[in-house]
């Protein structure tokens, strides 16, 4: 089994790790370097490095954390009161897979001058969203992400495949399977819970370069862990790309006319360790109410999940990326999709394997509901926090089931029979500026129960408005040079 070596060493779950465990592991494995990791406003991991020169020093660092300059990490913190603490979360510790000197890394949370969780830090907003959901409804929120990316390398011309036909292709037609597999192994060793990896639709050649789209998909887990492991996986993929001389891009749009990269988020509500998204083999009312919440707040959720102008070059009509605020079963063009959930009565495994004994496996834990418009420009922690707020909002909406039913569409959203339905559906924002406006309109729902601070709302609105992209999509729709210029500007977002 591939698992975090620290958990394996103590034969305990990462959530149970203590400071004493971390110190024992560092001493036993002759770790020389300790790295504190924490998120900046750009969504990338920042690093503070310590030399492990004594047990006393190590204990002090792991107990007290360290000071950092918050004004350099969050643009809406004033320089005259910018000192923050970064405090390690022991359950996130992992052995750095790239350091030649033995190193242990650990994710940190931000705290203010009084020792309280920093209200504006994304990981704290997410934690508050989970606590509020639990206290108000009794449900715990589980999530997992689909991490799409492009690997870009020199084009050798060998074993080419048809343009935009890379879905689940195998080597030698896909060239960077080994990089993807290595990323999966390293992510698992750093605590990530992976479902699978595969080649995605996007593949093409341009100016002597080969562009190959891939995806890593995770397993549903506690919301905070789900966000953390996406951040770590992006760091691992970029580090491997740097190691092998391959450019890794998570950009929402990579070039004109080619598949963009999204970050779909699968969600489920859990109570007493039971998945509450199904009821007697069918989608539950709990799930439908959560869907109503996602649809209701969808226009403002884009403020956290689609945060630069290229996001809205991906969200265009008649593509797999959604533009209509609706939901459906199995449908990849809707905003919220209910994937296949193993609810059929036929035993497929016995049909495929006649010698297999009769079993009665409960697959109800597998059912999720997928939110499909977000991409890797997202502030991952704020996006998942926003989805939790939306789920709670849906559970509290008096007309949630009716609201959801009115926005359900059949499998083929673009069929002529559905044309009249399409005309009645609300559309997602078409720009960062519009997304900012919708966040302002729906801000009170996020601020309810003190989950999202006003400063976070204001900071995100200001960021989105500063792009000044109200009419950008229409202005550049027929200007390939301008599109490429904007794509290049945000090529390494997230």
C-alpha positions as CSV (number, residue, x, y, z in Angstrom):
1,X,0.0,0.0,0.0
2,X,1.2,3.5,-0.9
3,X,0.7,5.8,2.1
4,X,2.3,8.7,4.0
5,X,5.5,7.2,5.5
6,X,4.9,9.2,8.8
7,X,1.5,7.5,9.2
8,X,3.0,4.2,8.3
9,X,5.9,4.6,10.8
10,X,3.5,5.1,13.7
11,X,0.7,2.9,12.3
12,X,-1.9,5.6,12.9
13,X,-4.0,7.9,10.9
14,X,-2.5,11.3,10.0
15,X,-5.3,13.0,11.9
16,X,-4.0,11.5,15.1
17,X,-0.3,12.6,14.7
18,X,1.1,14.7,17.6
19,X,4.1,17.0,18.0
20,X,5.9,14.2,19.8
21,X,5.3,11.9,16.8
22,X,6.7,14.5,14.4
23,X,9.8,14.9,16.5
24,X,10.4,11.2,16.9
25,X,10.0,10.7,13.1
26,X,12.5,13.5,12.3
27,X,15.1,12.1,14.7
28,X,14.6,8.5,13.6
29,X,15.0,9.4,9.9
30,X,17.7,11.9,10.4
31,X,15.7,14.7,8.8
32,X,17.9,17.8,8.4
33,X,15.4,20.4,7.1
34,X,11.9,21.4,8.3
35,X,9.8,23.4,5.8
36,X,6.7,25.3,6.8
37,X,4.3,25.6,3.9
38,X,1.3,28.0,3.6
39,X,-0.8,29.5,0.9
40,X,-0.3,32.9,-0.6
41,X,-3.1,34.9,-2.2
42,X,-1.9,33.5,-5.6
43,X,-2.9,30.0,-4.5
44,X,0.6,28.7,-4.5
45,X,2.6,27.2,-1.6
46,X,5.1,29.5,0.2
47,X,8.0,28.2,2.2
48,X,9.8,29.0,5.4
49,X,12.8,26.7,6.0
50,X,14.4,25.7,9.3
51,X,17.6,23.7,9.9
52,X,17.0,20.9,12.4
53,X,20.0,21.6,14.7
54,X,18.6,20.4,18.0
55,X,15.6,18.7,19.6
56,X,15.0,21.8,21.7
57,X,14.9,24.1,18.7
58,X,12.7,21.7,16.8
59,X,10.3,21.5,19.7
60,X,10.1,25.2,20.0
61,X,9.4,25.7,16.3
62,X,6.7,23.0,16.2
63,X,5.1,24.5,19.4
64,X,5.2,28.2,18.7
65,X,5.3,28.4,14.9
66,X,6.9,31.5,13.4
67,X,6.1,35.1,12.4
68,X,5.6,36.1,8.7
69,X,4.8,39.4,6.9
70,X,1.1,39.2,6.2
71,X,1.1,42.2,3.9
72,X,3.3,40.4,1.4
73,X,0.9,37.4,1.4
74,X,-2.5,39.1,1.5
75,X,-2.9,42.5,-0.4
76,X,-5.6,43.7,2.0
77,X,-3.5,43.6,5.1
78,X,-1.9,46.9,6.1
79,X,1.9,47.0,6.5
80,X,1.6,48.8,9.9
81,X,-0.1,45.7,11.4
82,X,1.0,42.9,9.2
83,X,2.7,40.4,11.5
84,X,1.0,37.0,11.5
85,X,1.8,33.7,13.0
86,X,2.0,30.5,10.9
87,X,1.2,27.5,13.1
88,X,1.9,23.9,11.8
89,X,-1.0,21.4,11.4
90,X,0.7,18.1,12.4
91,X,-1.7,15.9,10.4
92,X,-0.4,17.5,7.1
93,X,3.3,16.6,7.6
94,X,5.0,14.7,4.8
95,X,8.5,13.8,3.6
96,X,9.6,16.2,0.9
97,X,10.0,14.0,-2.2
98,X,12.2,16.4,-4.1
99,X,14.8,17.6,-1.5
100,X,18.2,16.1,-1.9
101,X,18.7,16.9,1.8
102,X,16.2,14.9,3.9
103,X,13.4,17.3,4.6
104,X,10.0,17.2,6.2
105,X,7.2,19.6,5.1
106,X,4.1,20.6,7.0
107,X,1.2,22.8,6.1
108,X,0.4,25.8,8.4
109,X,-2.6,27.9,9.4
110,X,-2.5,31.7,9.9
111,X,-3.2,33.3,13.3
112,X,-3.4,37.0,14.2
113,X,-1.6,39.0,16.8
114,X,-3.9,37.8,19.6
115,X,-3.4,34.2,18.7
116,X,-6.8,33.8,17.0
117,X,-7.3,32.1,13.7
118,X,-6.9,34.8,11.0
119,X,-10.4,35.7,9.9
120,X,-9.4,36.4,6.3
121,X,-7.2,33.3,5.6
122,X,-8.8,30.9,3.2
123,X,-8.1,27.8,5.3
124,X,-9.9,29.4,8.3
125,X,-12.9,30.4,6.2
126,X,-13.2,26.8,5.0
127,X,-13.0,25.5,8.6
128,X,-15.7,28.0,9.7
129,X,-17.9,26.9,6.8
130,X,-17.6,23.3,7.8
131,X,-18.4,24.0,11.5
132,X,-21.4,26.1,10.6
133,X,-22.8,23.5,8.2
134,X,-22.4,20.9,11.0
135,X,-24.0,23.0,13.7
136,X,-26.9,24.2,11.5
137,X,-27.7,21.0,9.7
138,X,-25.9,18.1,11.3
139,X,-24.1,17.2,8.0
140,X,-20.4,17.0,7.3
141,X,-19.2,18.1,3.8
142,X,-16.9,15.8,1.8
143,X,-15.4,16.9,-1.4
144,X,-12.9,15.8,-4.1
145,X,-11.4,17.6,-7.1
146,X,-10.6,16.6,-10.7
147,X,-7.2,18.2,-11.4
148,X,-6.8,18.8,-15.2
149,X,-3.6,20.1,-16.6
150,X,-1.5,20.2,-19.8
151,X,2.0,18.7,-20.1
152,X,3.9,20.6,-22.8
153,X,7.1,19.2,-24.4
154,X,9.0,19.0,-27.7
155,X,7.0,17.3,-30.4
156,X,8.9,14.3,-31.8
157,X,6.2,13.4,-34.3
158,X,6.1,9.8,-33.2
159,X,2.8,8.0,-32.6
160,X,0.6,11.0,-33.1
161,X,-3.1,10.9,-32.3
162,X,-6.1,12.8,-33.8
163,X,-6.5,16.3,-32.6
164,X,-8.7,16.6,-29.4
165,X,-9.1,12.8,-29.2
166,X,-6.8,12.1,-26.3
167,X,-9.4,10.8,-23.8
168,X,-8.0,7.8,-21.9
169,X,-5.4,7.2,-24.5
170,X,-2.4,5.1,-23.6
171,X,1.4,5.3,-24.3
172,X,3.2,5.4,-26.7
173,X,0.5,7.7,-28.1
174,X,0.5,9.7,-24.9
175,X,4.0,10.6,-24.0
176,X,3.8,11.7,-20.3
177,X,2.0,8.8,-18.7
178,X,5.1,8.1,-16.5
179,X,5.1,11.7,-15.2
180,X,1.4,11.4,-14.3
181,X,2.0,8.1,-12.6
182,X,5.0,9.4,-10.6
183,X,2.9,12.4,-9.6
184,X,0.2,10.1,-8.3
185,X,2.7,8.0,-6.2
186,X,4.3,11.1,-4.7
187,X,0.9,12.7,-4.0
188,X,-0.2,9.6,-2.2
189,X,3.0,9.6,-0.1
190,X,2.3,13.2,0.8
191,X,-1.1,12.3,2.1
192,X,-3.3,12.6,-1.0
193,X,-6.2,10.2,-1.5
194,X,-6.3,9.4,-5.2
195,X,-9.0,7.7,-7.2
196,X,-7.2,7.4,-10.6
197,X,-5.3,9.3,-13.3
198,X,-5.8,9.3,-17.1
199,X,-5.2,11.2,-20.3
200,X,-7.9,13.8,-21.1
201,X,-9.4,15.0,-24.4
202,X,-7.0,17.8,-25.1
203,X,-4.0,17.1,-27.3
204,X,-2.5,19.0,-30.2
205,X,0.8,20.2,-31.7
206,X,1.7,23.9,-32.1
207,X,5.0,25.5,-33.1
208,X,7.0,22.3,-32.6
209,X,5.5,21.7,-29.1
210,X,3.3,18.8,-28.1
211,X,0.4,19.7,-25.7
212,X,-1.1,16.7,-23.8
213,X,-3.9,17.1,-21.3
214,X,-4.1,14.8,-18.3
215,X,-6.2,14.5,-15.2
216,X,-5.8,13.4,-11.6
217,X,-9.0,12.6,-9.7
218,X,-9.1,12.3,-5.9
219,X,-11.3,10.4,-3.5
220,X,-14.0,12.2,-1.4
221,X,-12.8,13.2,2.0
222,X,-13.2,15.9,4.6
223,X,-13.4,19.3,2.9
224,X,-10.3,20.8,4.5
225,X,-8.2,17.7,3.5
226,X,-9.7,17.8,0.0
227,X,-8.5,21.4,-0.5
228,X,-5.0,20.8,0.9
229,X,-4.3,17.8,-1.3
230,X,-5.2,19.7,-4.4
231,X,-2.7,22.4,-3.5
232,X,0.0,19.7,-2.8
233,X,-0.7,17.8,-6.0
234,X,-0.3,21.0,-8.1
235,X,3.1,21.7,-6.4
236,X,4.2,18.1,-7.1
237,X,3.2,18.2,-10.8
238,X,5.0,21.5,-11.3
239,X,8.1,20.2,-9.5
240,X,8.1,17.1,-11.7
241,X,7.7,19.2,-14.8
242,X,10.7,21.3,-13.7
243,X,12.7,18.1,-13.0
244,X,12.0,16.6,-16.5
245,X,12.0,19.9,-18.5
246,X,8.3,19.7,-19.2
247,X,6.0,22.7,-18.8
248,X,2.9,22.0,-16.7
249,X,0.0,24.4,-17.1
250,X,-3.3,24.5,-15.2
251,X,-4.6,27.4,-17.2
252,X,-8.3,27.4,-17.8
253,X,-7.7,28.1,-21.5
254,X,-4.5,27.0,-23.3
255,X,-5.1,28.3,-26.8
256,X,-7.9,28.8,-29.3
257,X,-10.3,26.0,-30.2
258,X,-8.7,23.4,-27.8
259,X,-10.1,21.9,-24.7
260,X,-9.6,24.0,-21.6
261,X,-8.7,22.7,-18.2
262,X,-11.4,22.7,-15.5
263,X,-11.4,21.7,-11.8
264,X,-14.7,19.9,-11.2
265,X,-15.5,19.4,-7.6
266,X,-17.5,16.4,-6.5
267,X,-19.4,16.8,-3.2
268,X,-21.5,14.8,-0.8
269,X,-23.1,15.3,2.6
270,X,-22.4,12.8,5.3
271,X,-24.1,12.1,8.6
272,X,-23.1,9.3,11.1
273,X,-20.6,8.1,8.5
274,X,-23.4,7.5,6.0
275,X,-23.5,9.2,2.6
276,X,-26.9,11.1,2.5
277,X,-26.9,11.7,-1.3
278,X,-29.0,8.6,-2.0
279,X,-32.2,7.2,-0.5
280,X,-33.3,3.7,-1.4
281,X,-31.1,3.8,-4.5
282,X,-32.4,7.1,-5.8
283,X,-31.1,10.7,-5.4
284,X,-32.2,11.9,-2.0
285,X,-34.1,15.1,-1.2
286,X,-31.0,16.1,0.8
287,X,-29.0,15.9,-2.4
288,X,-31.6,17.9,-4.4
289,X,-31.7,20.6,-1.8
290,X,-27.9,20.9,-1.9
291,X,-28.1,21.1,-5.7
292,X,-30.7,23.9,-5.3
293,X,-28.1,25.7,-3.2
294,X,-25.4,25.3,-5.7
295,X,-27.6,26.6,-8.5
296,X,-28.8,29.5,-6.5
297,X,-25.3,30.7,-5.6
298,X,-23.7,29.6,-8.9
299,X,-23.3,33.2,-10.3
300,X,-21.3,34.3,-7.2
301,X,-19.4,30.9,-6.7
302,X,-17.6,31.8,-10.0
303,X,-15.9,34.6,-8.0
304,X,-14.0,31.9,-6.1
305,X,-13.8,29.3,-8.8
306,X,-13.1,31.3,-12.0
307,X,-10.8,34.1,-11.0
308,X,-9.1,35.4,-14.2
309,X,-10.2,36.5,-17.7
310,X,-9.2,33.2,-19.3
311,X,-11.7,31.4,-17.1
312,X,-14.5,33.0,-19.2
313,X,-12.8,32.1,-22.5
314,X,-13.4,28.5,-21.3
315,X,-17.0,29.1,-20.2
316,X,-18.5,29.5,-23.7
317,X,-21.8,28.1,-25.1
318,X,-22.1,24.7,-26.8
319,X,-19.0,23.2,-25.1
320,X,-18.6,20.7,-22.3
321,X,-17.8,23.6,-19.9
322,X,-21.2,24.8,-18.7
323,X,-22.8,28.2,-19.2
324,X,-26.4,27.5,-18.2
325,X,-27.4,27.3,-14.5
326,X,-29.1,23.9,-14.5
327,X,-28.5,20.3,-13.5
328,X,-29.1,16.8,-14.8
329,X,-28.1,13.1,-14.7
330,X,-24.9,12.0,-16.3
331,X,-24.9,15.2,-18.5
332,X,-21.5,16.8,-19.0
333,X,-22.9,20.1,-20.3
334,X,-24.9,21.1,-17.2
335,X,-23.5,23.1,-14.3
336,X,-24.3,20.4,-11.7
337,X,-24.1,16.8,-12.8
338,X,-25.3,13.7,-11.0
339,X,-22.8,11.0,-12.1
340,X,-23.6,7.3,-12.5
341,X,-24.0,5.9,-9.0
342,X,-24.0,2.1,-9.2
343,X,-27.7,2.0,-8.4
344,X,-28.7,-0.6,-10.9
345,X,-29.9,-4.0,-9.8
346,X,-27.8,-6.0,-12.2
347,X,-24.6,-7.5,-10.8
348,X,-22.2,-6.4,-13.5
349,X,-19.2,-8.0,-11.8
350,X,-20.9,-11.4,-11.8
351,X,-21.9,-11.0,-15.4
352,X,-18.4,-10.2,-16.4
353,X,-16.9,-12.9,-14.1
354,X,-19.3,-15.9,-14.0
355,X,-17.2,-17.7,-11.4
356,X,-17.4,-14.9,-8.9
357,X,-19.6,-15.7,-5.8
358,X,-22.8,-13.8,-5.3
359,X,-22.2,-10.6,-3.3
360,X,-24.4,-7.9,-1.9
361,X,-22.1,-4.8,-2.0
362,X,-23.5,-1.5,-0.9
363,X,-22.4,1.2,-3.4
364,X,-24.4,4.0,-1.9
365,X,-21.2,5.6,-0.5
366,X,-20.0,6.3,-4.0
367,X,-22.7,8.7,-5.1
368,X,-21.6,12.3,-5.4
369,X,-22.9,15.5,-7.0
370,X,-20.5,17.4,-9.3
371,X,-20.0,21.1,-9.7
372,X,-18.5,21.7,-13.1
373,X,-17.7,25.3,-13.9
374,X,-14.7,25.9,-11.7
375,X,-11.1,25.8,-12.9
376,X,-7.6,25.9,-11.5
377,X,-7.5,29.7,-11.2
378,X,-9.7,29.0,-8.2
379,X,-8.9,29.8,-4.6
380,X,-9.4,26.2,-3.7
381,X,-10.2,26.7,0.0
382,X,-12.6,29.6,-0.7
383,X,-14.3,27.7,-3.5
384,X,-15.0,24.6,-1.3
385,X,-16.0,26.9,1.6
386,X,-18.4,28.6,-0.9
387,X,-19.9,25.2,-1.9
388,X,-20.5,24.4,1.7
389,X,-22.3,27.7,2.2
390,X,-24.3,26.9,-0.9
391,X,-25.2,23.4,0.4
392,X,-26.3,24.9,3.7
393,X,-28.3,27.6,1.9
394,X,-30.1,24.9,-0.1
395,X,-30.9,22.9,2.9
396,X,-32.4,26.0,4.5
397,X,-34.3,27.2,1.4
398,X,-38.1,26.6,2.0
399,X,-38.7,25.9,-1.7
400,X,-35.5,24.1,-2.5
401,X,-37.0,21.0,-4.1
402,X,-39.3,23.0,-6.3
403,X,-36.3,25.3,-7.2
404,X,-34.2,22.3,-8.2
405,X,-37.0,20.6,-10.2
406,X,-37.5,23.8,-12.3
407,X,-33.9,23.7,-13.3
408,X,-33.6,20.0,-14.2
409,X,-32.8,19.3,-17.8
410,X,-32.9,16.0,-19.8
411,X,-29.7,14.2,-20.9
412,X,-29.2,16.2,-24.1
413,X,-29.2,19.8,-23.1
414,X,-28.8,21.0,-26.7
415,X,-31.5,18.9,-28.2
416,X,-34.3,20.7,-30.1
417,X,-36.8,19.4,-27.5
418,X,-35.0,21.3,-24.8
419,X,-34.6,24.6,-26.7
420,X,-37.5,26.2,-24.8
421,X,-36.0,25.2,-21.5
422,X,-32.6,26.6,-22.4
423,X,-34.2,30.0,-23.1
424,X,-35.6,30.1,-19.5
425,X,-32.3,29.2,-17.7
426,X,-30.1,31.8,-16.1
427,X,-26.6,32.1,-17.4
428,X,-23.3,32.1,-15.6
429,X,-21.3,35.3,-15.6
430,X,-19.3,36.0,-18.8
431,X,-16.5,38.0,-17.1
432,X,-14.6,38.6,-13.9
433,X,-16.4,41.9,-13.6
434,X,-19.8,40.3,-13.9
435,X,-18.8,37.7,-11.4
436,X,-17.8,40.4,-8.9
437,X,-21.2,42.1,-9.3
438,X,-22.9,38.8,-8.6
439,X,-20.8,38.2,-5.5
440,X,-21.8,41.7,-4.2
441,X,-25.5,40.8,-4.8
442,X,-25.3,37.5,-2.9
443,X,-22.6,38.5,-0.3
444,X,-25.0,38.4,2.7
445,X,-25.5,34.7,2.3
446,X,-21.7,34.1,2.5
447,X,-21.4,36.4,5.5
448,X,-24.3,34.7,7.3
449,X,-23.2,33.1,10.6
450,X,-19.8,34.9,10.2
451,X,-18.4,32.4,7.7
452,X,-17.0,34.8,5.1
453,X,-15.6,38.1,6.5
454,X,-16.4,41.3,4.7
455,X,-12.7,41.8,4.0
456,X,-12.6,38.5,2.0
457,X,-15.6,39.5,-0.1
458,X,-14.2,43.0,-0.7
459,X,-10.8,41.6,-1.6
460,X,-12.2,39.2,-4.1
461,X,-14.4,41.8,-5.6
462,X,-11.6,44.3,-6.0
463,X,-9.3,41.6,-7.6
464,X,-12.0,40.7,-10.1
465,X,-13.0,44.3,-10.9
466,X,-9.4,45.2,-11.6
467,X,-9.3,43.0,-14.7
468,X,-11.8,45.5,-16.3
469,X,-12.9,42.7,-18.6
470,X,-16.7,43.5,-18.9
471,X,-16.6,43.3,-22.7
472,X,-13.4,41.4,-23.2
473,X,-14.8,38.1,-24.5
474,X,-16.8,39.8,-27.3
475,X,-13.9,42.2,-28.1
476,X,-11.4,39.5,-28.7
477,X,-13.6,36.6,-30.0
478,X,-12.2,37.0,-33.5
479,X,-8.7,38.2,-32.6
480,X,-6.5,35.2,-32.3
481,X,-3.4,37.2,-31.4
482,X,-5.2,39.0,-28.6
483,X,-6.5,35.7,-27.2
484,X,-3.1,34.2,-27.2
485,X,-1.7,37.3,-25.5
486,X,-4.2,36.9,-22.6
487,X,-3.7,33.2,-22.4
488,X,0.0,33.6,-22.0
489,X,-0.5,36.2,-19.3
490,X,-2.3,33.7,-17.1
491,X,-0.5,30.6,-18.3
492,X,0.8,29.7,-14.8
493,X,-2.2,30.7,-12.7
494,X,-3.2,28.9,-9.6
